[in-house]
Amino acid sequence: MNLRIVILDKFSKGLDLEWCQKPDEGLPKPDIILYLDMTEEEVAKRTGFGKERYEKQDFQKKVRQIYQELFKQEGYKISGNLIREEIHNRVVQIVESRLKELQSNPSAKENELQRLW
């Protein structure tokens, strides 16, 4: 079994669920979805917040609501308020666990190609 690790960073410019799903419609469903979640108030505390056009609290709130809906039933939600090392450790733990699962049962994975949305 050949394992490939692909890490994507997705930021939604749209403000409705359907618009957010459309670009990925029909793509293979990922083995792991990690959702790093932060309140818009916490995001605004970051140095340099507001310098980019999408870094407005109202917009961030709408985007967060959409992502919460997208990942309500799928994936792992990790608090973005944790310190960097804690986030890293949690991500590594989840990825390693999933890779072990896939390696221990490769035939199941090959027969279960699912599609997004």
N, CA, C and O of each residue as an XYZ file, in Angstrom:
468
protein
N       0.849     -1.187      0.000
C       0.000      0.000      0.000
C       0.885      1.237      0.000
O       1.786      1.360      0.830
N       0.635      2.144     -0.918
C       1.361      3.405     -0.969
C       0.572      4.465     -0.209
O      -0.580      4.753     -0.534
N       1.203      5.033      0.793
C       0.553      6.098      1.557
C       1.068      7.435      1.072
O       2.267      7.619      0.864
N       0.159      8.355      0.898
C       0.528      9.716      0.536
C      -0.107     10.650      1.547
O      -1.280     10.510      1.892
N       0.662     11.580      2.003
C       0.152     12.553      2.959
C       0.018     13.876      2.229
O       0.989     14.388      1.672
N      -1.171     14.421      2.233
C      -1.444     15.705      1.607
C      -2.051     16.597      2.674
O      -3.032     16.228      3.320
N      -1.473     17.750      2.852
C      -1.975     18.701      3.836
C      -2.473     19.927      3.086
O      -1.738     20.529      2.302
N      -3.709     20.286      3.328
C      -4.309     21.433      2.657
C      -4.769     22.444      3.688
O      -5.209     22.090      4.782
N      -4.662     23.674      3.326
C      -5.154     24.763      4.151
C      -6.279     25.394      3.355
O      -6.050     25.928      2.269
N      -7.468     25.339      3.875
C      -8.604     25.869      3.133
C      -9.195     27.032      3.889
O      -9.495     26.928      5.078
N      -9.360     28.127      3.205
C      -9.999     29.305      3.785
C     -11.135     29.696      2.869
O     -10.938     29.875      1.668
N     -12.293     29.827      3.416
C     -13.475     30.111      2.624
C     -13.674     31.604      2.428
O     -13.689     32.377      3.385
N     -13.827     31.995      1.170
C     -14.152     33.388      0.882
C     -15.655     33.566      0.738
O     -16.165     34.685      0.793
N     -16.355     32.465      0.556
C     -17.802     32.504      0.420
C     -18.461     32.531      1.776
O     -17.823     32.274      2.796
N     -19.724     32.840      1.782
C     -20.405     32.929      3.063
C     -21.613     32.018      3.150
O     -22.501     32.243      3.973
N     -21.661     30.980      2.304
C     -22.707     29.997      2.510
C     -22.127     28.594      2.338
O     -21.123     28.396      1.654
N     -22.775     27.646      2.967
C     -22.278     26.275      3.026
C     -22.116     25.670      1.636
O     -21.094     25.049      1.347
N     -23.106     25.844      0.781
C     -23.038     25.272     -0.571
C     -21.834     25.814     -1.345
O     -21.155     25.059     -2.041
N     -21.568     27.111     -1.229
C     -20.452     27.711     -1.945
C     -19.132     27.105     -1.459
O     -18.216     26.883     -2.250
N     -19.045     26.844     -0.171
C     -17.825     26.275      0.404
C     -17.610     24.830     -0.043
O     -16.470     24.400     -0.222
N     -18.682     24.091     -0.223
C     -18.572     22.690     -0.607
C     -18.303     22.516     -2.102
O     -17.661     21.543     -2.497
N     -18.767     23.415     -2.916
C     -18.731     23.263     -4.378
C     -17.342     22.943     -4.942
O     -17.241     22.024     -5.754
N     -16.271     23.642     -4.565
C     -14.959     23.347     -5.170
C     -14.461     21.923     -4.900
O     -13.668     21.391     -5.677
N     -14.914     21.309     -3.817
C     -14.436     19.973     -3.443
C     -15.426     18.870     -3.787
O     -15.168     17.698     -3.517
N     -16.537     19.231     -4.371
C     -17.591     18.260     -4.674
C     -17.050     17.124     -5.544
O     -16.441     17.357     -6.588
N     -17.282     15.912     -5.099
C     -16.874     14.738     -5.867
C     -15.427     14.318     -5.694
O     -15.028     13.274     -6.210
N     -14.634     15.098     -4.987
C     -13.248     14.717     -4.745
C     -13.200     13.553     -3.760
O     -14.137     13.353     -2.986
N     -12.119     12.791     -3.787
C     -12.012     11.717     -2.790
C     -12.070     12.287     -1.374
O     -11.472     13.319     -1.070
N     -12.790     11.595     -0.542
C     -12.927     12.013      0.848
C     -11.607     11.775      1.570
O     -11.038     10.689      1.466
N     -11.115     12.762      2.294
C      -9.844     12.581      3.011
C      -9.966     11.550      4.134
O     -11.047     11.316      4.674
N      -8.843     10.951      4.465
C      -8.814     10.002      5.570
C      -8.892     10.705      6.915
O      -9.361     10.132      7.898
N      -8.433     11.944      6.953
C      -8.452     12.717      8.190
C      -8.817     14.153      7.848
O      -8.300     14.731      6.893
N      -9.703     14.707      8.632
C     -10.006     16.135      8.538
C      -9.711     16.731      9.903
O     -10.275     16.312     10.915
N      -8.826     17.709      9.918
C      -8.497     18.415     11.158
C      -9.045     19.831     11.039
O      -8.796     20.522     10.051
N      -9.770     20.244     12.021
C     -10.375     21.568     12.039
C      -9.808     22.318     13.236
O     -10.117     21.996     14.383
N      -8.976     23.320     12.963
C      -8.411     24.160     14.022
C      -9.373     25.318     14.236
O      -9.572     26.139     13.341
N      -9.958     25.381     15.399
C     -11.030     26.324     15.678
C     -10.593     27.382     16.679
O      -9.976     27.083     17.701
N     -10.928     28.627     16.358
C     -10.697     29.747     17.269
C     -11.869     30.714     17.153
O     -12.435     30.887     16.074
N     -12.222     31.330     18.249
C     -13.258     32.354     18.176
C     -12.674     33.570     17.448
O     -11.461     33.778     17.418
N     -13.559     34.346     16.877
C     -13.101     35.550     16.172
C     -12.446     36.536     17.127
O     -11.574     37.306     16.723
N     -12.858     36.520     18.394
C     -12.227     37.399     19.382
C     -10.771     36.996     19.626
O      -9.891     37.849     19.739
N     -10.532     35.687     19.707
C      -9.165     35.204     19.902
C      -8.302     35.477     18.673
O      -7.136     35.853     18.797
N      -8.877     35.288     17.494
C      -8.132     35.559     16.253
C      -7.731     37.038     16.211
O      -6.617     37.369     15.802
N      -8.628     37.914     16.627
C      -8.370     39.355     16.583
C      -7.233     39.776     17.507
O      -6.653     40.845     17.318
N      -6.903     38.950     18.509
C      -5.812     39.276     19.426
C      -4.437     39.033     18.818
O      -3.427     39.473     19.366
N      -4.399     38.340     17.697
C      -3.107     38.040     17.074
C      -2.451     39.304     16.532
O      -3.120     40.229     16.069
N      -1.158     39.316     16.604
C      -0.401     40.442     16.090
C      -0.663     40.608     14.603
O      -0.597     39.639     13.847
N      -0.955     41.813     14.186
C      -1.157     42.103     12.769
C      -2.564     41.826     12.264
O      -2.835     42.015     11.078
N      -3.473     41.379     13.139
C      -4.837     41.103     12.697
C      -5.454     42.371     12.124
O      -5.298     43.459     12.680
N      -6.146     42.220     11.017
C      -6.834     43.344     10.393
C      -6.095     43.934      9.213
O      -6.640     44.783      8.509
N      -4.863     43.502      8.979
C      -4.089     44.043      7.868
C      -4.522     43.466      6.521
O      -4.349     44.105      5.483
N      -5.082     42.261      6.540
C      -5.563     41.657      5.301
C      -7.054     41.913      5.170
O      -7.745     42.092      6.173
N      -7.551     41.931      3.956
C      -8.947     42.330      3.732
C      -9.979     41.382      4.340
O     -11.100     41.803      4.623
N      -9.625     40.115      4.546
C     -10.574     39.167      5.135
C     -10.446     39.106      6.650
O     -11.171     38.349      7.296
N      -9.568     39.864      7.214
C      -9.367     39.837      8.655
C     -10.221     40.896      9.341
O      -9.720     41.866      9.909
N     -11.502     40.674      9.268
C     -12.486     41.513      9.940
C     -13.305     40.593     10.830
O     -13.649     39.485     10.419
N     -13.620     41.029     12.030
C     -14.306     40.154     12.985
C     -15.647     39.646     12.464
O     -15.964     38.471     12.648
N     -16.436     40.495     11.824
C     -17.729     40.035     11.312
C     -17.548     38.930     10.284
O     -18.251     37.920     10.308
N     -16.603     39.133      9.386
C     -16.340     38.129      8.354
C     -15.820     36.842      8.981
O     -16.257     35.754      8.607
N     -14.900     36.949      9.922
C     -14.348     35.774     10.591
C     -15.450     34.989     11.311
O     -15.429     33.759     11.322
N     -16.397     35.689     11.903
C     -17.502     35.026     12.590
C     -18.339     34.216     11.606
O     -18.711     33.080     11.900
N     -18.639     34.786     10.442
C     -19.434     34.081      9.432
C     -18.690     32.859      8.907
O     -19.278     31.789      8.744
N     -17.404     33.020      8.646
C     -16.593     31.896      8.147
C     -16.549     30.788      9.196
O     -16.683     29.612      8.858
N     -16.367     31.144     10.442
C     -16.315     30.139     11.512
C     -17.630     29.372     11.606
O     -17.625     28.155     11.787
N     -18.741     30.066     11.486
C     -20.043     29.398     11.539
C     -20.174     28.374     10.411
O     -20.703     27.283     10.624
N     -19.704     28.713      9.235
C     -19.777     27.793      8.095
C     -18.875     26.585      8.336
O     -19.279     25.448      8.090
N     -17.676     26.823      8.809
C     -16.776     25.701      9.072
C     -17.325     24.803     10.173
O     -17.169     23.584     10.100
N     -17.952     25.363     11.172
C     -18.550     24.536     12.221
C     -19.640     23.649     11.629
O     -19.794     22.497     12.036
N     -20.388     24.175     10.681
C     -21.423     23.377     10.022
C     -20.794     22.292      9.145
O     -21.245     21.147      9.149
N     -19.753     22.656      8.395
C     -19.072     21.694      7.526
C     -18.510     20.514      8.309
O     -18.606     19.367      7.873
N     -17.934     20.797      9.446
C     -17.220     19.764     10.191
C     -17.971     19.283     11.430
O     -17.380     18.698     12.337
N     -19.262     19.532     11.457
C     -20.077     19.121     12.598
C     -20.031     17.603     12.799
O     -19.958     17.124     13.931
N     -20.073     16.863     11.710
C     -20.149     15.411     11.813
C     -18.869     14.719     11.386
O     -18.761     13.498     11.495
N     -17.908     15.470     10.909
C     -16.688     14.864     10.383
C     -15.473     15.497     11.029
O     -15.496     16.663     11.425
N     -14.439     14.733     11.128
C     -13.154     15.278     11.486
C     -12.926     15.486     12.970
O     -13.751     15.158     13.822
N     -11.776     16.042     13.222
C     -11.307     16.291     14.580
C     -11.207     17.793     14.785
O     -10.515     18.483     14.037
N     -11.881     18.283     15.774
C     -11.832     19.702     16.112
C     -10.751     19.899     17.158
O     -10.758     19.249     18.204
N      -9.830     20.792     16.872
C      -8.729     21.098     17.786
C      -8.789     22.590     18.094
O      -8.928     23.414     17.189
N      -8.685     22.923     19.345
C      -8.719     24.329     19.735
C      -7.460     25.040     19.251
O      -6.339     24.623     19.545
N      -7.663     26.102     18.517
C      -6.547     26.940     18.076
C      -6.018     27.817     19.190
O      -5.030     28.528     19.003
N      -6.662     27.779     20.348
C      -6.215     28.564     21.500
C      -5.114     27.870     22.288
O      -4.489     28.472     23.160
N      -4.881     26.596     21.976
C      -3.813     25.868     22.655
C      -2.462     26.442     22.233
O      -2.349     27.093     21.194
N      -1.455     26.194     23.041
C      -0.124     26.634     22.628
C       0.319     25.769     21.436
O      -0.156     24.648     21.255
N       1.213     26.301     20.652
C       1.643     25.663     19.414
C       2.067     24.207     19.615
O       1.718     23.344     18.810
N       2.807     23.936     20.670
C       3.285     22.579     20.925
C       2.129     21.617     21.202
O       2.166     20.460     20.783
N       1.116     22.093     21.900
C      -0.043     21.247     22.192
C      -0.826     20.941     20.916
O      -1.288     19.817     20.718
N      -0.970     21.943     20.057
C      -1.637     21.721     18.766
C      -0.836     20.701     17.960
O      -1.395     19.752     17.409
N       0.462     20.905     17.899
C       1.340     19.975     17.166
C       1.189     18.552     17.704
O       1.016     17.615     16.925
N       1.252     18.382     19.004
C       1.147     17.058     19.609
C      -0.197     16.400     19.295
O      -0.258     15.203     19.011
N      -1.253     17.176     19.348
C      -2.588     16.631     19.046
C      -2.676     16.206     17.579
O      -3.207     15.137     17.278
N      -2.170     17.021     16.677
C      -2.183     16.688     15.249
C      -1.378     15.415     14.993
O      -1.840     14.516     14.290
N      -0.186     15.341     15.560
C       0.662     14.161     15.382
C      -0.040     12.917     15.914
O      -0.020     11.871     15.265
N      -0.656     13.018     17.079
C      -1.366     11.889     17.679
C      -2.481     11.390     16.755
O      -2.605     10.185     16.533
N      -3.273     12.285     16.226
C      -4.388     11.914     15.348
C      -3.876     11.290     14.055
O      -4.372     10.247     13.629
N      -2.884     11.923     13.429
C      -2.351     11.419     12.157
C      -1.694     10.055     12.340
O      -1.936      9.142     11.550
N      -0.877      9.909     13.358
C      -0.212      8.619     13.583
C      -1.235      7.513     13.846
O      -1.080      6.397     13.350
N      -2.261      7.810     14.610
C      -3.296      6.826     14.897
C      -4.002      6.390     13.612
O      -4.239      5.201     13.397
N      -4.334      7.359     12.768
C      -5.030      7.038     11.508
C      -4.123      6.267     10.553
O      -4.578      5.336      9.888
N      -2.845      6.642     10.476
C      -1.913      5.917      9.609
C      -1.761      4.466     10.056
O      -1.722      3.561      9.222
N      -1.674      4.240     11.369
C      -1.593      2.868     11.890
C      -2.838      2.075     11.511
O      -2.757      0.907     11.128
N      -3.977      2.722     11.622
C      -5.239      2.082     11.262
C      -5.248      1.684      9.787
O      -5.644      0.572      9.439
N      -4.812      2.592      8.930
C      -4.778      2.305      7.490
C      -3.759      1.223      7.155
O      -4.018      0.364      6.312
N      -2.610      1.261      7.807
C      -1.572      0.269      7.535
C      -1.968     -1.115      8.026
O      -1.564     -2.118      7.438
N      -2.744     -1.181      9.082
C      -3.129     -2.483      9.619
C      -4.254     -3.130      8.813
O      -4.492     -4.331      8.939
N      -4.936     -2.358      8.000
C      -6.038     -2.894      7.207
C      -6.061     -2.240      5.827
O      -7.030     -1.557      5.497
N      -5.016     -2.428      5.007
C      -4.934     -1.749      3.713
C      -6.031     -2.155      2.733
O      -6.461     -1.326      1.931
N      -6.491     -3.384      2.773
C      -7.509     -3.813      1.814
C      -8.829     -3.078      2.036
O      -9.541     -2.792      1.074
N      -9.159     -2.775      3.270
C     -10.398     -2.047      3.552
C     -10.350     -0.651      2.946
O     -11.337     -0.182      2.380
N      -9.216      0.006      3.063
C      -9.088      1.363      2.533
C      -9.205      1.368      1.014
O      -9.868      2.238      0.450
N      -8.568      0.406      0.345
C      -8.578      0.373     -1.109
C      -9.976      0.137     -1.662
O     -10.273      0.556     -2.781
N     -10.827     -0.517     -0.910
C     -12.171     -0.830     -1.374
C     -13.213      0.209     -0.960
O     -14.382      0.078     -1.323
N     -12.821      1.216     -0.223
C     -13.792      2.155      0.332
C     -13.579      3.595     -0.112
O     -13.672      4.505      0.712
N     -13.298      3.824     -1.375
C     -13.107      5.194     -1.845
C     -14.434      5.914     -1.802
O     -15.364      5.582     -2.538
N     -14.512      6.889     -0.945
C     -15.746      7.673     -0.810
C     -15.517      9.045     -1.381
O     -14.378      9.473     -1.565
N     -16.581      9.721     -1.655
C     -16.525     11.068     -2.228
C     -17.014     12.100     -1.217
O     -17.849     11.816     -0.358
N     -16.470     13.297     -1.346
C     -16.931     14.406     -0.506
C     -18.300     14.871     -0.974
O     -18.630     14.806     -2.158
N     -19.053     15.323     -0.053
C     -20.345     15.976     -0.249
C     -21.216     15.181     -1.206
O     -22.344     15.581     -1.491
